[in-house]
Amino acid sequence: MEQLVVDALDCVATECPLAYRAMEAALANRHIALVVSGESFEISLTTAREATGAPMAPAVRIETTARVVRDVLTGERDPLEAVLADDLVVHGDADDLVAASEAGLLFVKGAARCTSMDPLLARLANLAEREGKR
């Protein structure tokens, strides 16, 4: 899943750079910890480091499944409904959650303009389907 997320971010950065720059601005050097179907990884749109030179701690932690990601990205499920059902769990301070939400919306808008996103969505659908067969 981590590689899929990296590929999707690269796709937006390449094919819709205005959206990517807006995502960078919204996140303002925040790091996001993701746990998707048990796989843990972090993303950051910058390489910002604290004064110590150590990587910054994640400002937001998001836990979910590939199926929920697919359903939200394809419009089959409302993100708020997924949060209220505890299928999309988010942790962070209010300002950080707002920034992450804004970056997520900018990602979706940018991804919708990317001609190379279809194969990535197919990869996500495959992950979600395999998850459903467990």
N, CA, C and O atoms as a GROMACS GRO file, in nm:
protein
  536
    1MET      N    1   0.083  -0.120   0.000
    1MET     CA    2   0.000   0.000   0.000
    1MET      C    3   0.087   0.126   0.000
    1MET      O    4   0.054   0.226  -0.064
    2GLU      N    5   0.198   0.121   0.072
    2GLU     CA    6   0.285   0.239   0.078
    2GLU      C    7   0.329   0.281  -0.062
    2GLU      O    8   0.325   0.399  -0.097
    3GLN      N    9   0.371   0.184  -0.143
    3GLN     CA   10   0.417   0.218  -0.278
    3GLN      C   11   0.304   0.276  -0.362
    3GLN      O   12   0.326   0.366  -0.444
    4LEU      N   13   0.184   0.227  -0.343
    4LEU     CA   14   0.069   0.280  -0.415
    4LEU      C   15   0.044   0.426  -0.377
    4LEU      O   16   0.016   0.509  -0.463
    5VAL      N   17   0.055   0.458  -0.250
    5VAL     CA   18   0.037   0.596  -0.204
    5VAL      C   19   0.146   0.685  -0.263
    5VAL      O   20   0.118   0.796  -0.310
    6VAL      N   21   0.270   0.638  -0.259
    6VAL     CA   22   0.381   0.714  -0.317
    6VAL      C   23   0.358   0.737  -0.466
    6VAL      O   24   0.378   0.848  -0.516
    7ASP      N   25   0.317   0.634  -0.536
    7ASP     CA   26   0.291   0.646  -0.680
    7ASP      C   27   0.178   0.745  -0.709
    7ASP      O   28   0.185   0.822  -0.804
    8ALA      N   29   0.074   0.743  -0.626
    8ALA     CA   30  -0.039   0.835  -0.646
    8ALA      C   31   0.005   0.979  -0.619
    8ALA      O   32  -0.034   1.069  -0.694
    9LEU      N   33   0.083   1.001  -0.516
    9LEU     CA   34   0.133   1.135  -0.488
    9LEU      C   35   0.224   1.183  -0.600
    9LEU      O   36   0.218   1.299  -0.641
   10ASP      N   37   0.310   1.094  -0.651
   10ASP     CA   38   0.397   1.129  -0.764
   10ASP      C   39   0.315   1.164  -0.887
   10ASP      O   40   0.349   1.257  -0.961
   11CYS      N   41   0.207   1.091  -0.909
   11CYS     CA   42   0.119   1.117  -1.022
   11CYS      C   43   0.062   1.258  -1.014
   11CYS      O   44   0.062   1.332  -1.112
   12VAL      N   45   0.012   1.295  -0.897
   12VAL     CA   46  -0.045   1.429  -0.880
   12VAL      C   47   0.065   1.534  -0.893
   12VAL      O   48   0.044   1.639  -0.955
   13ALA      N   49   0.182   1.509  -0.836
   13ALA     CA   50   0.292   1.605  -0.844
   13ALA      C   51   0.333   1.631  -0.988
   13ALA      O   52   0.366   1.744  -1.024
   14THR      N   53   0.330   1.527  -1.070
   14THR     CA   54   0.373   1.538  -1.209
   14THR      C   55   0.263   1.595  -1.299
   14THR      O   56   0.289   1.684  -1.380
   15GLU      N   57   0.143   1.542  -1.284
   15GLU     CA   58   0.036   1.577  -1.378
   15GLU      C   59  -0.054   1.692  -1.334
   15GLU      O   60  -0.126   1.751  -1.415
   16CYS      N   61  -0.050   1.725  -1.206
   16CYS     CA   62  -0.130   1.836  -1.156
   16CYS      C   63  -0.050   1.910  -1.047
   16CYS      O   64  -0.088   1.911  -0.930
   17PRO      N   65   0.060   1.972  -1.089
   17PRO     CA   66   0.150   2.032  -0.991
   17PRO      C   67   0.086   2.143  -0.906
   17PRO      O   68   0.127   2.164  -0.792
   18LEU      N   69  -0.013   2.212  -0.959
   18LEU     CA   70  -0.079   2.315  -0.878
   18LEU      C   71  -0.149   2.253  -0.757
   18LEU      O   72  -0.142   2.307  -0.647
   19ALA      N   73  -0.214   2.140  -0.778
   19ALA     CA   74  -0.280   2.071  -0.667
   19ALA      C   75  -0.177   2.020  -0.567
   19ALA      O   76  -0.198   2.027  -0.446
   20TYR      N   77  -0.066   1.969  -0.618
   20TYR     CA   78   0.038   1.916  -0.529
   20TYR      C   79   0.097   2.029  -0.444
   20TYR      O   80   0.116   2.012  -0.323
   21ARG      N   81   0.125   2.143  -0.506
   21ARG     CA   82   0.178   2.256  -0.430
   21ARG      C   83   0.077   2.305  -0.326
   21ARG      O   84   0.115   2.345  -0.216
   22ALA      N   85  -0.050   2.303  -0.361
   22ALA     CA   86  -0.154   2.341  -0.265
   22ALA      C   87  -0.160   2.241  -0.149
   22ALA      O   88  -0.183   2.280  -0.035
   23MET      N   89  -0.139   2.112  -0.179
   23MET     CA   90  -0.133   2.011  -0.073
   23MET      C   91  -0.015   2.039   0.020
   23MET      O   92  -0.028   2.032   0.142
   24GLU      N   93   0.101   2.069  -0.040
   24GLU     CA   94   0.220   2.103   0.042
   24GLU      C   95   0.190   2.221   0.134
   24GLU      O   96   0.224   2.218   0.252
   25ALA      N   97   0.126   2.324   0.078
   25ALA     CA   98   0.095   2.442   0.158
   25ALA      C   99  -0.003   2.408   0.271
   25ALA      O  100   0.012   2.455   0.383
   26ALA      N  101  -0.103   2.327   0.240
   26ALA     CA  102  -0.203   2.290   0.342
   26ALA      C  103  -0.138   2.212   0.456
   26ALA      O  104  -0.170   2.234   0.573
   27LEU      N  105  -0.048   2.120   0.422
   27LEU     CA  106   0.015   2.038   0.526
   27LEU      C  107   0.123   2.114   0.602
   27LEU      O  108   0.151   2.083   0.717
   28ALA      N  109   0.184   2.214   0.538
   28ALA     CA  110   0.284   2.298   0.605
   28ALA      C  111   0.386   2.216   0.685
   28ALA      O  112   0.403   2.238   0.805
   29ASN      N  113   0.451   2.124   0.621
   29ASN     CA  114   0.557   2.040   0.680
   29ASN      C  115   0.508   1.933   0.777
   29ASN      O  116   0.589   1.871   0.845
   30ARG      N  117   0.378   1.910   0.785
   30ARG     CA  118   0.327   1.805   0.873
   30ARG      C  119   0.356   1.668   0.812
   30ARG      O  120   0.355   1.651   0.690
   31HIS      N  121   0.381   1.572   0.897
   31HIS     CA  122   0.396   1.433   0.856
   31HIS      C  123   0.270   1.358   0.895
   31HIS      O  124   0.208   1.388   0.998
   32ILE      N  125   0.232   1.262   0.813
   32ILE     CA  126   0.110   1.184   0.837
   32ILE      C  127   0.150   1.038   0.854
   32ILE      O  128   0.219   0.981   0.769
   33ALA      N  129   0.106   0.977   0.962
   33ALA     CA  130   0.125   0.833   0.983
   33ALA      C  131   0.000   0.762   0.934
   33ALA      O  132  -0.112   0.798   0.970
   34LEU      N  133   0.020   0.660   0.852
   34LEU     CA  134  -0.091   0.583   0.797
   34LEU      C  135  -0.078   0.438   0.839
   34LEU      O  136   0.031   0.381   0.840
   35VAL      N  137  -0.190   0.379   0.873
   35VAL     CA  138  -0.200   0.235   0.893
   35VAL      C  139  -0.316   0.190   0.805
   35VAL      O  140  -0.432   0.217   0.835
   36VAL      N  141  -0.282   0.122   0.696
   36VAL     CA  142  -0.383   0.078   0.601
   36VAL      C  143  -0.378  -0.074   0.593
   36VAL      O  144  -0.279  -0.132   0.550
   37SER      N  145  -0.485  -0.136   0.635
   37SER     CA  146  -0.495  -0.283   0.636
   37SER      C  147  -0.376  -0.345   0.708
   37SER      O  148  -0.323  -0.447   0.665
   38GLY      N  149  -0.336  -0.283   0.818
   38GLY     CA  150  -0.227  -0.337   0.900
   38GLY      C  151  -0.088  -0.293   0.859
   38GLY      O  152   0.007  -0.315   0.935
   39GLU      N  153  -0.072  -0.232   0.743
   39GLU     CA  154   0.060  -0.185   0.698
   39GLU      C  155   0.081  -0.041   0.746
   39GLU      O  156   0.001   0.048   0.715
   40SER      N  157   0.188  -0.018   0.821
   40SER     CA  158   0.218   0.114   0.876
   40SER      C  159   0.327   0.184   0.796
   40SER      O  160   0.428   0.123   0.761
   41PHE      N  161   0.305   0.311   0.767
   41PHE     CA  162   0.406   0.392   0.700
   41PHE      C  163   0.373   0.538   0.721
   41PHE      O  164   0.264   0.573   0.766
   42GLU      N  165   0.468   0.624   0.688
   42GLU     CA  166   0.448   0.768   0.702
   42GLU      C  167   0.466   0.835   0.567
   42GLU      O  168   0.542   0.789   0.481
   43ILE      N  169   0.395   0.946   0.551
   43ILE     CA  170   0.413   1.027   0.431
   43ILE      C  171   0.438   1.171   0.473
   43ILE      O  172   0.391   1.217   0.577
   44SER      N  173   0.511   1.240   0.390
   44SER     CA  174   0.536   1.381   0.406
   44SER      C  175   0.562   1.437   0.268
   44SER      O  176   0.627   1.372   0.186
   45LEU      N  177   0.511   1.554   0.242
   45LEU     CA  178   0.534   1.615   0.112
   45LEU      C  179   0.658   1.701   0.113
   45LEU      O  180   0.694   1.760   0.011
   46THR      N  181   0.726   1.708   0.228
   46THR     CA  182   0.850   1.783   0.240
   46THR      C  183   0.951   1.698   0.314
   46THR      O  184   0.918   1.590   0.364
   47THR      N  185   1.071   1.745   0.322
   47THR     CA  186   1.175   1.676   0.399
   47THR      C  187   1.214   1.758   0.520
   47THR      O  188   1.328   1.754   0.565
   48ALA      N  189   1.117   1.832   0.574
   48ALA     CA  190   1.143   1.918   0.689
   48ALA      C  191   1.190   1.837   0.808
   48ALA      O  192   1.146   1.724   0.831
   49ARG      N  193   1.281   1.896   0.883
   49ARG     CA  194   1.332   1.830   1.004
   49ARG      C  195   1.332   1.931   1.118
   49ARG      O  196   1.341   2.052   1.097
   50GLU      N  197   1.322   1.879   1.237
   50GLU     CA  198   1.328   1.966   1.354
   50GLU      C  199   1.471   2.017   1.370
   50GLU      O  200   1.561   1.974   1.299
   51ALA      N  201   1.491   2.108   1.462
   51ALA     CA  202   1.623   2.168   1.484
   51ALA      C  203   1.729   2.062   1.515
   51ALA      O  204   1.847   2.083   1.488
   52THR      N  205   1.688   1.950   1.572
   52THR     CA  206   1.783   1.844   1.606
   52THR      C  207   1.830   1.769   1.483
   52THR      O  208   1.927   1.694   1.490
   53GLY      N  209   1.763   1.787   1.372
   53GLY     CA  210   1.797   1.713   1.251
   53GLY      C  211   1.722   1.581   1.241
   53GLY      O  212   1.735   1.509   1.142
   54ALA      N  213   1.644   1.547   1.343
   54ALA     CA  214   1.568   1.422   1.343
   54ALA      C  215   1.439   1.441   1.262
   54ALA      O  216   1.388   1.552   1.253
   55PRO      N  217   1.388   1.334   1.206
   55PRO     CA  218   1.259   1.344   1.135
   55PRO      C  219   1.150   1.393   1.230
   55PRO      O  220   1.151   1.362   1.349
   56MET      N  221   1.058   1.470   1.176
   56MET     CA  222   0.948   1.522   1.256
   56MET      C  223   0.850   1.410   1.292
   56MET      O  224   0.828   1.317   1.213
   57ALA      N  225   0.792   1.420   1.410
   57ALA     CA  226   0.690   1.323   1.451
   57ALA      C  227   0.562   1.348   1.371
   57ALA      O  228   0.532   1.462   1.336
   58PRO      N  229   0.488   1.242   1.342
   58PRO     CA  230   0.362   1.261   1.268
   58PRO      C  231   0.265   1.350   1.345
   58PRO      O  232   0.248   1.335   1.466
   59ALA      N  233   0.202   1.442   1.274
   59ALA     CA  234   0.102   1.531   1.333
   59ALA      C  235  -0.034   1.464   1.334
   59ALA      O  236  -0.119   1.495   1.418
   60VAL      N  237  -0.056   1.373   1.239
   60VAL     CA  238  -0.184   1.306   1.224
   60VAL      C  239  -0.158   1.157   1.204
   60VAL      O  240  -0.063   1.117   1.137
   61ARG      N  241  -0.244   1.077   1.264
   61ARG     CA  242  -0.239   0.931   1.244
   61ARG      C  243  -0.374   0.889   1.188
   61ARG      O  244  -0.479   0.924   1.243
   62ILE      N  245  -0.370   0.813   1.079
   62ILE     CA  246  -0.492   0.767   1.014
   62ILE      C  247  -0.488   0.615   1.004
   62ILE      O  248  -0.389   0.558   0.957
   63GLU      N  249  -0.594   0.550   1.049
   63GLU     CA  250  -0.603   0.404   1.043
   63GLU      C  251  -0.729   0.366   0.966
   63GLU      O  252  -0.838   0.416   0.994
   64THR      N  253  -0.713   0.275   0.869
   64THR     CA  254  -0.828   0.232   0.788
   64THR      C  255  -0.790   0.107   0.710
   64THR      O  256  -0.689   0.042   0.738
   65THR      N  257  -0.871   0.075   0.612
   65THR     CA  258  -0.845  -0.040   0.525
   65THR      C  259  -0.840   0.006   0.380
   65THR      O  260  -0.886   0.115   0.347
   66ALA      N  261  -0.785  -0.077   0.295
   66ALA     CA  262  -0.781  -0.047   0.152
   66ALA      C  263  -0.924  -0.035   0.097
   66ALA      O  264  -0.950   0.047   0.009
   67ARG      N  265  -1.013  -0.114   0.149
   67ARG     CA  266  -1.152  -0.109   0.103
   67ARG      C  267  -1.216   0.026   0.133
   67ARG      O  268  -1.285   0.082   0.048
   68VAL      N  269  -1.193   0.079   0.252
   68VAL     CA  270  -1.249   0.209   0.287
   68VAL      C  271  -1.185   0.318   0.201
   68VAL      O  272  -1.255   0.408   0.154
   69VAL      N  273  -1.054   0.311   0.180
   69VAL     CA  274  -0.987   0.409   0.094
   69VAL      C  275  -1.049   0.406  -0.045
   69VAL      O  276  -1.082   0.510  -0.102
   70ARG      N  277  -1.065   0.287  -0.100
   70ARG     CA  278  -1.126   0.274  -0.233
   70ARG      C  279  -1.266   0.334  -0.235
   70ARG      O  280  -1.300   0.410  -0.325
   71ASP      N  281  -1.347   0.298  -0.136
   71ASP     CA  282  -1.486   0.345  -0.134
   71ASP      C  283  -1.496   0.497  -0.121
   71ASP      O  284  -1.582   0.559  -0.184
   72VAL      N  285  -1.408   0.557  -0.041
   72VAL     CA  286  -1.408   0.702  -0.026
   72VAL      C  287  -1.360   0.770  -0.154
   72VAL      O  288  -1.420   0.867  -0.199
   73LEU      N  289  -1.251   0.719  -0.213
   73LEU     CA  290  -1.197   0.781  -0.334
   73LEU      C  291  -1.290   0.768  -0.454
   73LEU      O  292  -1.290   0.854  -0.542
   74THR      N  293  -1.367   0.662  -0.458
   74THR     CA  294  -1.458   0.644  -0.571
   74THR      C  295  -1.595   0.707  -0.546
   74THR      O  296  -1.683   0.700  -0.632
   75GLY      N  297  -1.613   0.768  -0.430
   75GLY     CA  298  -1.739   0.835  -0.399
   75GLY      C  299  -1.849   0.742  -0.352
   75GLY      O  300  -1.964   0.784  -0.338
   76GLU      N  301  -1.816   0.615  -0.327
   76GLU     CA  302  -1.916   0.520  -0.279
   76GLU      C  303  -1.945   0.537  -0.131
   76GLU      O  304  -2.044   0.486  -0.079
   77ARG      N  305  -1.856   0.610  -0.062
   77ARG     CA  306  -1.873   0.628   0.081
   77ARG      C  307  -1.827   0.767   0.122
   77ARG      O  308  -1.725   0.817   0.074
   78ASP      N  309  -1.902   0.828   0.210
   78ASP     CA  310  -1.867   0.959   0.261
   78ASP      C  311  -1.760   0.944   0.370
   78ASP      O  312  -1.775   0.860   0.459
   79PRO      N  313  -1.654   1.023   0.364
   79PRO     CA  314  -1.549   1.011   0.467
   79PRO      C  315  -1.602   1.030   0.608
   79PRO      O  316  -1.560   0.958   0.700
   80LEU      N  317  -1.692   1.125   0.629
   80LEU     CA  318  -1.747   1.147   0.763
   80LEU      C  319  -1.822   1.025   0.813
   80LEU      O  320  -1.811   0.989   0.930
   81GLU      N  321  -1.898   0.960   0.725
   81GLU     CA  322  -1.970   0.838   0.764
   81GLU      C  323  -1.870   0.730   0.804
   81GLU      O  324  -1.894   0.656   0.900
   82ALA      N  325  -1.759   0.719   0.731
   82ALA     CA  326  -1.657   0.619   0.764
   82ALA      C  327  -1.593   0.649   0.900
   82ALA      O  328  -1.564   0.557   0.976
   83VAL      N  329  -1.572   0.778   0.930
   83VAL     CA  330  -1.517   0.817   1.060
   83VAL      C  331  -1.617   0.782   1.171
   83VAL      O  332  -1.580   0.724   1.273
   84LEU      N  333  -1.743   0.818   1.150
   84LEU     CA  334  -1.844   0.792   1.253
   84LEU      C  335  -1.865   0.642   1.277
   84LEU      O  336  -1.904   0.602   1.387
   85ALA      N  337  -1.840   0.560   1.175
   85ALA     CA  338  -1.853   0.415   1.189
   85ALA      C  339  -1.724   0.350   1.241
   85ALA      O  340  -1.716   0.228   1.252
   86ASP      N  341  -1.624   0.431   1.272
   86ASP     CA  342  -1.492   0.383   1.318
   86ASP      C  343  -1.420   0.298   1.214
   86ASP      O  344  -1.335   0.216   1.248
   87ASP      N  345  -1.454   0.316   1.088
   87ASP     CA  346  -1.383   0.247   0.980
   87ASP      C  347  -1.268   0.333   0.928
   87ASP      O  348  -1.180   0.283   0.857
   88LEU      N  349  -1.269   0.459   0.962
   88LEU     CA  350  -1.164   0.553   0.928
   88LEU      C  351  -1.134   0.627   1.058
   88LEU      O  352  -1.210   0.715   1.099
   89VAL      N  353  -1.023   0.591   1.123
   89VAL     CA  354  -0.989   0.646   1.254
   89VAL      C  355  -0.879   0.749   1.236
   89VAL      O  356  -0.775   0.721   1.177
   90VAL      N  357  -0.903   0.869   1.287
   90VAL     CA  358  -0.806   0.977   1.274
   90VAL      C  359  -0.771   1.031   1.412
   90VAL      O  360  -0.857   1.046   1.499
   91HIS      N  361  -0.643   1.058   1.432
   91HIS     CA  362  -0.594   1.114   1.558
   91HIS      C  363  -0.508   1.235   1.526
   91HIS      O  364  -0.428   1.232   1.432
   92GLY      N  365  -0.524   1.340   1.602
   92GLY     CA  366  -0.442   1.459   1.587
   92GLY      C  367  -0.510   1.578   1.648
   92GLY      O  368  -0.629   1.574   1.682
   93ASP      N  369  -0.435   1.686   1.661
   93ASP     CA  370  -0.492   1.811   1.709
   93ASP      C  371  -0.587   1.866   1.602
   93ASP      O  372  -0.575   1.833   1.484
   94ALA      N  373  -0.679   1.950   1.644
   94ALA     CA  374  -0.781   2.002   1.553
   94ALA      C  375  -0.718   2.070   1.431
   94ALA      O  376  -0.760   2.044   1.318
   95ASP      N  377  -0.619   2.156   1.451
   95ASP     CA  378  -0.557   2.225   1.338
   95ASP      C  379  -0.490   2.127   1.241
   95ASP      O  380  -0.496   2.144   1.119
   96ASP      N  381  -0.428   2.025   1.296
   96ASP     CA  382  -0.362   1.924   1.212
   96ASP      C  383  -0.463   1.842   1.134
   96ASP      O  384  -0.440   1.809   1.018
   97LEU      N  385  -0.574   1.810   1.197
   97LEU     CA  386  -0.679   1.734   1.128
   97LEU      C  387  -0.742   1.816   1.016
   97LEU      O  388  -0.772   1.764   0.909
   98VAL      N  389  -0.762   1.944   1.040
   98VAL     CA  390  -0.818   2.032   0.936
   98VAL      C  391  -0.720   2.039   0.819
   98VAL      O  392  -0.762   2.031   0.703
   99ALA      N  393  -0.591   2.056   0.847
   99ALA     CA  394  -0.489   2.063   0.742
   99ALA      C  395  -0.485   1.933   0.661
   99ALA      O  396  -0.476   1.936   0.539
  100ALA      N  397  -0.491   1.820   0.730
  100ALA     CA  398  -0.488   1.690   0.662
  100ALA      C  399  -0.613   1.671   0.576
  100ALA      O  400  -0.605   1.618   0.466
  101SER      N  401  -0.727   1.714   0.627
  101SER     CA  402  -0.851   1.704   0.551
  101SER      C  403  -0.844   1.790   0.425
  101SER      O  404  -0.885   1.747   0.317
  102GLU      N  405  -0.794   1.912   0.440
  102GLU     CA  406  -0.781   2.001   0.324
  102GLU      C  407  -0.685   1.940   0.220
  102GLU      O  408  -0.713   1.943   0.100
  103ALA      N  409  -0.574   1.886   0.268
  103ALA     CA  410  -0.478   1.823   0.175
  103ALA      C  411  -0.542   1.703   0.106
  103ALA      O  412  -0.517   1.679  -0.012
  104GLY      N  413  -0.624   1.628   0.179
  104GLY     CA  414  -0.692   1.514   0.119
  104GLY      C  415  -0.788   1.556   0.008
  104GLY      O  416  -0.794   1.492  -0.097
  105LEU      N  417  -0.862   1.662   0.031
  105LEU     CA  418  -0.953   1.713  -0.072
  105LEU      C  419  -0.876   1.763  -0.194
  105LEU      O  420  -0.917   1.741  -0.308
  106LEU      N  421  -0.764   1.830  -0.170
  106LEU     CA  422  -0.680   1.877  -0.280
  106LEU      C  423  -0.622   1.760  -0.359
  106LEU      O  424  -0.610   1.767  -0.481
  107PHE      N  425  -0.587   1.653  -0.287
  107PHE     CA  426  -0.536   1.534  -0.355
  107PHE      C  427  -0.643   1.477  -0.448
  107PHE      O  428  -0.614   1.446  -0.564
  108VAL      N  429  -0.765   1.464  -0.399
  108VAL     CA  430  -0.873   1.407  -0.480
  108VAL      C  431  -0.898   1.494  -0.603
  108VAL      O  432  -0.915   1.442  -0.713
  109LYS      N  433  -0.899   1.625  -0.585
  109LYS     CA  434  -0.920   1.715  -0.699
  109LYS      C  435  -0.805   1.702  -0.800
  109LYS      O  436  -0.829   1.700  -0.921
  110GLY      N  437  -0.683   1.692  -0.751
  110GLY     CA  438  -0.569   1.675  -0.841
  110GLY      C  439  -0.570   1.539  -0.909
  110GLY      O  440  -0.543   1.529  -1.029
  111ALA      N  441  -0.602   1.436  -0.833
  111ALA     CA  442  -0.606   1.300  -0.888
  111ALA      C  443  -0.710   1.288  -0.998
  111ALA      O  444  -0.690   1.215  -1.096
  112ALA      N  445  -0.821   1.360  -0.984
  112ALA     CA  446  -0.927   1.355  -1.086
  112ALA      C  447  -0.878   1.409  -1.220
  112ALA      O  448  -0.935   1.377  -1.324
  113ARG      N  449  -0.774   1.491  -1.217
  113ARG     CA  450  -0.719   1.549  -1.340
  113ARG      C  451  -0.603   1.469  -1.397
  113ARG      O  452  -0.551   1.503  -1.504
  114CYS      N  453  -0.562   1.365  -1.328
  114CYS     CA  454  -0.444   1.286  -1.370
  114CYS      C  455  -0.486   1.173  -1.463
  114CYS      O  456  -0.563   1.085  -1.425
  115THR      N  457  -0.434   1.175  -1.583
  115THR     CA  458  -0.467   1.068  -1.678
  115THR      C  459  -0.402   0.936  -1.639
  115THR      O  460  -0.448   0.830  -1.681
  116SER      N  461  -0.296   0.941  -1.560
  116SER     CA  462  -0.226   0.820  -1.519
  116SER      C  463  -0.282   0.758  -1.391
  116SER      O  464  -0.224   0.662  -1.340
  117MET      N  465  -0.391   0.811  -1.338
  117MET     CA  466  -0.444   0.762  -1.212
  117MET      C  467  -0.523   0.632  -1.227
  117MET      O  468  -0.532   0.556  -1.131
  118ASP      N  469  -0.580   0.605  -1.343
  118ASP     CA  470  -0.662   0.484  -1.360
  118ASP      C  471  -0.591   0.355  -1.322
  118ASP      O  472  -0.650   0.273  -1.251
  119PRO      N  473  -0.466   0.332  -1.367
  119PRO     CA  474  -0.400   0.208  -1.325
  119PRO      C  475  -0.376   0.202  -1.174
  119PRO      O  476  -0.376   0.094  -1.116
  120LEU      N  477  -0.357   0.317  -1.112
  120LEU     CA  478  -0.337   0.319  -0.967
  120LEU      C  479  -0.467   0.285  -0.894
  120LEU      O  480  -0.466   0.214  -0.794
  121LEU      N  481  -0.578   0.336  -0.946
  121LEU     CA  482  -0.708   0.300  -0.887
  121LEU      C  483  -0.738   0.152  -0.906
  121LEU      O  484  -0.800   0.090  -0.820
  122ALA      N  485  -0.693   0.095  -1.018
  122ALA     CA  486  -0.710  -0.050  -1.039
  122ALA      C  487  -0.628  -0.128  -0.937
  122ALA      O  488  -0.674  -0.230  -0.886
  123ARG      N  489  -0.507  -0.081  -0.909
  123ARG     CA  490  -0.425  -0.147  -0.805
  123ARG      C  491  -0.493  -0.140  -0.670
  123ARG      O  492  -0.493  -0.237  -0.594
  124LEU      N  493  -0.553  -0.025  -0.638
  124LEU     CA  494  -0.625  -0.009  -0.512
  124LEU      C  495  -0.745  -0.102  -0.507
  124LEU      O  496  -0.771  -0.165  -0.405
  125ALA      N  497  -0.818  -0.112  -0.617
  125ALA     CA  498  -0.934  -0.202  -0.623
  125ALA      C  499  -0.892  -0.346  -0.600
  125ALA      O  500  -0.961  -0.421  -0.531
  126ASN      N  501  -0.778  -0.387  -0.657
  126ASN     CA  502  -0.728  -0.523  -0.635
  126ASN      C  503  -0.694  -0.547  -0.489
  126ASN      O  504  -0.725  -0.653  -0.434
  127LEU      N  505  -0.630  -0.450  -0.426
  127LEU     CA  506  -0.598  -0.462  -0.283
  127LEU      C  507  -0.726  -0.474  -0.200
  127LEU      O  508  -0.734  -0.555  -0.108
  128ALA      N  509  -0.824  -0.394  -0.233
  128ALA     CA  510  -0.951  -0.395  -0.158
  128ALA      C  511  -1.024  -0.528  -0.177
  128ALA      O  512  -1.082  -0.581  -0.082
  129GLU      N  513  -1.022  -0.580  -0.297
  129GLU     CA  514  -1.088  -0.708  -0.323
  129GLU      C  515  -1.018  -0.823  -0.250
  129GLU      O  516  -1.084  -0.910  -0.193
  130ARG      N  517  -0.887  -0.824  -0.251
  130ARG     CA  518  -0.813  -0.929  -0.178
  130ARG      C  519  -0.840  -0.919  -0.029
  130ARG      O  520  -0.849  -1.021   0.040
  131GLU      N  521  -0.854  -0.798   0.020
  131GLU     CA  522  -0.884  -0.777   0.160
  131GLU      C  523  -1.021  -0.835   0.196
  131GLU      O  524  -1.038  -0.893   0.303
  132GLY      N  525  -1.117  -0.820   0.104
  132GLY     CA  526  -1.252  -0.872   0.127
  132GLY      C  527  -1.260  -1.022   0.128
  132GLY      O  528  -1.356  -1.078   0.182
  133LYS      N  529  -1.162  -1.090   0.070
  133LYS     CA  530  -1.163  -1.237   0.063
  133LYS      C  531  -1.099  -1.302   0.184
  133LYS      O  532  -1.097  -1.425   0.194
  134ARG      N  533  -1.045  -1.223   0.275
  134ARG     CA  534  -0.981  -1.280   0.394
  134ARG      C  535  -1.082  -1.324   0.495
  134ARG      O  536  -1.046  -1.374   0.601
   0.00000   0.00000   0.00000
